[in-house]
Amino acid sequence: MRNDRKLGFGLMRLPMLQEDPEKIDIEMTKKMVDLFIERGFTYFDTAWMYCGFQSENAVKEVGSLTVL
């Protein structure tokens, strides 16, 4: 089945932990990614420098995606 949805999930700005604003809130990010996938979307945009160079590692921790 072809996915014609055009919306992408940008990983440039992710929720950060209140107790440590330098760290990404992985649990909240998981919820956001799961909801995005449940709605039928599949395009994710990330780059090594997003979120203070933490974005791609966060995506790996989420576990739903493979960083290419």
Chimera marker file (.cmm) of the C-alpha trace (Angstrom):
<marker_set name="trace">
<marker id="1" x="0.000" y="0.000" z="0.000" r="1" g="1" b="0" radius="0.5"/>
<marker id="2" x="1.393" y="3.392" z="-0.990" r="1" g="1" b="0" radius="0.5"/>
<marker id="3" x="1.451" y="6.140" z="1.592" r="1" g="1" b="0" radius="0.5"/>
<marker id="4" x="0.368" y="9.451" z="0.029" r="1" g="1" b="0" radius="0.5"/>
<marker id="5" x="0.585" y="11.439" z="3.224" r="1" g="1" b="0" radius="0.5"/>
<marker id="6" x="2.826" y="14.474" z="2.900" r="1" g="1" b="0" radius="0.5"/>
<marker id="7" x="3.370" y="15.495" z="6.515" r="1" g="1" b="0" radius="0.5"/>
<marker id="8" x="6.813" y="14.856" z="7.982" r="1" g="1" b="0" radius="0.5"/>
<marker id="9" x="7.869" y="14.617" z="11.623" r="1" g="1" b="0" radius="0.5"/>
<marker id="10" x="10.708" y="17.067" z="12.174" r="1" g="1" b="0" radius="0.5"/>
<marker id="11" x="13.152" y="16.051" z="14.876" r="1" g="1" b="0" radius="0.5"/>
<marker id="12" x="14.865" y="19.432" z="15.045" r="1" g="1" b="0" radius="0.5"/>
<marker id="13" x="13.071" y="20.378" z="18.259" r="1" g="1" b="0" radius="0.5"/>
<marker id="14" x="12.070" y="17.666" z="20.690" r="1" g="1" b="0" radius="0.5"/>
<marker id="15" x="10.669" y="17.927" z="24.226" r="1" g="1" b="0" radius="0.5"/>
<marker id="16" x="13.368" y="18.375" z="26.818" r="1" g="1" b="0" radius="0.5"/>
<marker id="17" x="13.378" y="17.181" z="30.432" r="1" g="1" b="0" radius="0.5"/>
<marker id="18" x="12.343" y="19.857" z="32.925" r="1" g="1" b="0" radius="0.5"/>
<marker id="19" x="14.886" y="18.669" z="35.460" r="1" g="1" b="0" radius="0.5"/>
<marker id="20" x="17.669" y="18.671" z="32.849" r="1" g="1" b="0" radius="0.5"/>
<marker id="21" x="16.934" y="20.966" z="29.891" r="1" g="1" b="0" radius="0.5"/>
<marker id="22" x="20.014" y="19.613" z="28.079" r="1" g="1" b="0" radius="0.5"/>
<marker id="23" x="18.435" y="16.135" z="27.733" r="1" g="1" b="0" radius="0.5"/>
<marker id="24" x="15.636" y="15.021" z="25.438" r="1" g="1" b="0" radius="0.5"/>
<marker id="25" x="12.506" y="13.627" z="27.089" r="1" g="1" b="0" radius="0.5"/>
<marker id="26" x="12.597" y="10.168" z="25.492" r="1" g="1" b="0" radius="0.5"/>
<marker id="27" x="9.269" y="8.998" z="26.943" r="1" g="1" b="0" radius="0.5"/>
<marker id="28" x="7.397" y="12.008" z="25.545" r="1" g="1" b="0" radius="0.5"/>
<marker id="29" x="9.203" y="11.622" z="22.221" r="1" g="1" b="0" radius="0.5"/>
<marker id="30" x="8.111" y="7.955" z="22.084" r="1" g="1" b="0" radius="0.5"/>
<marker id="31" x="4.489" y="8.989" z="22.573" r="1" g="1" b="0" radius="0.5"/>
<marker id="32" x="4.752" y="11.601" z="19.843" r="1" g="1" b="0" radius="0.5"/>
<marker id="33" x="6.374" y="9.177" z="17.380" r="1" g="1" b="0" radius="0.5"/>
<marker id="34" x="3.858" y="6.427" z="18.145" r="1" g="1" b="0" radius="0.5"/>
<marker id="35" x="0.927" y="8.784" z="17.548" r="1" g="1" b="0" radius="0.5"/>
<marker id="36" x="2.464" y="10.029" z="14.299" r="1" g="1" b="0" radius="0.5"/>
<marker id="37" x="2.866" y="6.440" z="13.033" r="1" g="1" b="0" radius="0.5"/>
<marker id="38" x="-0.622" y="5.434" z="14.245" r="1" g="1" b="0" radius="0.5"/>
<marker id="39" x="-2.044" y="8.254" z="12.119" r="1" g="1" b="0" radius="0.5"/>
<marker id="40" x="-0.410" y="6.723" z="9.039" r="1" g="1" b="0" radius="0.5"/>
<marker id="41" x="2.569" y="8.994" z="8.586" r="1" g="1" b="0" radius="0.5"/>
<marker id="42" x="6.022" y="7.613" z="7.883" r="1" g="1" b="0" radius="0.5"/>
<marker id="43" x="8.429" y="10.437" z="6.991" r="1" g="1" b="0" radius="0.5"/>
<marker id="44" x="10.914" y="11.507" z="9.665" r="1" g="1" b="0" radius="0.5"/>
<marker id="45" x="13.463" y="14.283" z="9.275" r="1" g="1" b="0" radius="0.5"/>
<marker id="46" x="16.576" y="14.339" z="11.429" r="1" g="1" b="0" radius="0.5"/>
<marker id="47" x="20.157" y="15.479" z="11.191" r="1" g="1" b="0" radius="0.5"/>
<marker id="48" x="23.189" y="15.000" z="13.361" r="1" g="1" b="0" radius="0.5"/>
<marker id="49" x="23.206" y="18.598" z="14.612" r="1" g="1" b="0" radius="0.5"/>
<marker id="50" x="19.548" y="18.808" z="15.734" r="1" g="1" b="0" radius="0.5"/>
<marker id="51" x="18.823" y="19.183" z="19.464" r="1" g="1" b="0" radius="0.5"/>
<marker id="52" x="22.400" y="19.917" z="20.377" r="1" g="1" b="0" radius="0.5"/>
<marker id="53" x="23.665" y="16.869" z="18.448" r="1" g="1" b="0" radius="0.5"/>
<marker id="54" x="21.298" y="14.545" z="20.372" r="1" g="1" b="0" radius="0.5"/>
<marker id="55" x="18.457" y="14.053" z="17.865" r="1" g="1" b="0" radius="0.5"/>
<marker id="56" x="19.680" y="10.913" z="16.106" r="1" g="1" b="0" radius="0.5"/>
<marker id="57" x="20.624" y="9.208" z="19.374" r="1" g="1" b="0" radius="0.5"/>
<marker id="58" x="17.151" y="10.010" z="20.709" r="1" g="1" b="0" radius="0.5"/>
<marker id="59" x="15.600" y="8.428" z="17.621" r="1" g="1" b="0" radius="0.5"/>
<marker id="60" x="17.627" y="5.276" z="18.243" r="1" g="1" b="0" radius="0.5"/>
<marker id="61" x="16.390" y="5.199" z="21.837" r="1" g="1" b="0" radius="0.5"/>
<marker id="62" x="12.780" y="5.568" z="20.721" r="1" g="1" b="0" radius="0.5"/>
<marker id="63" x="13.241" y="2.249" z="18.945" r="1" g="1" b="0" radius="0.5"/>
<marker id="64" x="10.490" y="2.699" z="16.372" r="1" g="1" b="0" radius="0.5"/>
<marker id="65" x="12.833" y="4.037" z="13.711" r="1" g="1" b="0" radius="0.5"/>
<marker id="66" x="16.104" y="3.181" z="12.066" r="1" g="1" b="0" radius="0.5"/>
<marker id="67" x="18.423" y="6.089" z="11.450" r="1" g="1" b="0" radius="0.5"/>
<marker id="68" x="19.773" y="5.885" z="7.920" r="1" g="1" b="0" radius="0.5"/>
<link id1="1" id2="2" r="1" g="1" b="0" radius="0.2"/>
<link id1="2" id2="3" r="1" g="1" b="0" radius="0.2"/>
<link id1="3" id2="4" r="1" g="1" b="0" radius="0.2"/>
<link id1="4" id2="5" r="1" g="1" b="0" radius="0.2"/>
<link id1="5" id2="6" r="1" g="1" b="0" radius="0.2"/>
<link id1="6" id2="7" r="1" g="1" b="0" radius="0.2"/>
<link id1="7" id2="8" r="1" g="1" b="0" radius="0.2"/>
<link id1="8" id2="9" r="1" g="1" b="0" radius="0.2"/>
<link id1="9" id2="10" r="1" g="1" b="0" radius="0.2"/>
<link id1="10" id2="11" r="1" g="1" b="0" radius="0.2"/>
<link id1="11" id2="12" r="1" g="1" b="0" radius="0.2"/>
<link id1="12" id2="13" r="1" g="1" b="0" radius="0.2"/>
<link id1="13" id2="14" r="1" g="1" b="0" radius="0.2"/>
<link id1="14" id2="15" r="1" g="1" b="0" radius="0.2"/>
<link id1="15" id2="16" r="1" g="1" b="0" radius="0.2"/>
<link id1="16" id2="17" r="1" g="1" b="0" radius="0.2"/>
<link id1="17" id2="18" r="1" g="1" b="0" radius="0.2"/>
<link id1="18" id2="19" r="1" g="1" b="0" radius="0.2"/>
<link id1="19" id2="20" r="1" g="1" b="0" radius="0.2"/>
<link id1="20" id2="21" r="1" g="1" b="0" radius="0.2"/>
<link id1="21" id2="22" r="1" g="1" b="0" radius="0.2"/>
<link id1="22" id2="23" r="1" g="1" b="0" radius="0.2"/>
<link id1="23" id2="24" r="1" g="1" b="0" radius="0.2"/>
<link id1="24" id2="25" r="1" g="1" b="0" radius="0.2"/>
<link id1="25" id2="26" r="1" g="1" b="0" radius="0.2"/>
<link id1="26" id2="27" r="1" g="1" b="0" radius="0.2"/>
<link id1="27" id2="28" r="1" g="1" b="0" radius="0.2"/>
<link id1="28" id2="29" r="1" g="1" b="0" radius="0.2"/>
<link id1="29" id2="30" r="1" g="1" b="0" radius="0.2"/>
<link id1="30" id2="31" r="1" g="1" b="0" radius="0.2"/>
<link id1="31" id2="32" r="1" g="1" b="0" radius="0.2"/>
<link id1="32" id2="33" r="1" g="1" b="0" radius="0.2"/>
<link id1="33" id2="34" r="1" g="1" b="0" radius="0.2"/>
<link id1="34" id2="35" r="1" g="1" b="0" radius="0.2"/>
<link id1="35" id2="36" r="1" g="1" b="0" radius="0.2"/>
<link id1="36" id2="37" r="1" g="1" b="0" radius="0.2"/>
<link id1="37" id2="38" r="1" g="1" b="0" radius="0.2"/>
<link id1="38" id2="39" r="1" g="1" b="0" radius="0.2"/>
<link id1="39" id2="40" r="1" g="1" b="0" radius="0.2"/>
<link id1="40" id2="41" r="1" g="1" b="0" radius="0.2"/>
<link id1="41" id2="42" r="1" g="1" b="0" radius="0.2"/>
<link id1="42" id2="43" r="1" g="1" b="0" radius="0.2"/>
<link id1="43" id2="44" r="1" g="1" b="0" radius="0.2"/>
<link id1="44" id2="45" r="1" g="1" b="0" radius="0.2"/>
<link id1="45" id2="46" r="1" g="1" b="0" radius="0.2"/>
<link id1="46" id2="47" r="1" g="1" b="0" radius="0.2"/>
<link id1="47" id2="48" r="1" g="1" b="0" radius="0.2"/>
<link id1="48" id2="49" r="1" g="1" b="0" radius="0.2"/>
<link id1="49" id2="50" r="1" g="1" b="0" radius="0.2"/>
<link id1="50" id2="51" r="1" g="1" b="0" radius="0.2"/>
<link id1="51" id2="52" r="1" g="1" b="0" radius="0.2"/>
<link id1="52" id2="53" r="1" g="1" b="0" radius="0.2"/>
<link id1="53" id2="54" r="1" g="1" b="0" radius="0.2"/>
<link id1="54" id2="55" r="1" g="1" b="0" radius="0.2"/>
<link id1="55" id2="56" r="1" g="1" b="0" radius="0.2"/>
<link id1="56" id2="57" r="1" g="1" b="0" radius="0.2"/>
<link id1="57" id2="58" r="1" g="1" b="0" radius="0.2"/>
<link id1="58" id2="59" r="1" g="1" b="0" radius="0.2"/>
<link id1="59" id2="60" r="1" g="1" b="0" radius="0.2"/>
<link id1="60" id2="61" r="1" g="1" b="0" radius="0.2"/>
<link id1="61" id2="62" r="1" g="1" b="0" radius="0.2"/>
<link id1="62" id2="63" r="1" g="1" b="0" radius="0.2"/>
<link id1="63" id2="64" r="1" g="1" b="0" radius="0.2"/>
<link id1="64" id2="65" r="1" g="1" b="0" radius="0.2"/>
<link id1="65" id2="66" r="1" g="1" b="0" radius="0.2"/>
<link id1="66" id2="67" r="1" g="1" b="0" radius="0.2"/>
<link id1="67" id2="68" r="1" g="1" b="0" radius="0.2"/>
</marker_set>
